[in-house]
Amino acid sequence: MTDPDTALSAEDAKLVTLARGARGRVGAAEGAAVRDETGRTYSGATVALPSLAVSALRLAVAQAAASGARGLEAAVVVRRSADLDAADLDAVRDLGGDGVVVLVAGPDGTVLAGLRT
């Protein structure tokens, strides 16, 4: 767990901005962004269709994997509450391994929690 009061690095602040943008563009419940081992970023918003439901974080991880990423350095989820589904953390761990920090931020970008896979 990281301290939510810790100042964000410029790279993590960029992830917060990308996640907020993904969420805001479609009015989704969540937005997420991840950074891969080479510094490339991927973002996504919650998909809630009758036949397909994917969290924003799992979508961002899937986009990274589909683009050939071999690891993750960091992840951010923007949502109203600080809790995350265990499957979201599992997806980050699947691609990034143990120790990836997942920040949870509120809609205004304030960090609510920091979790480590």
Order of alpha helices (4+ residues) and beta strands (2+ residues): alpha-beta-beta-beta-beta-alpha-beta-alpha-beta-beta
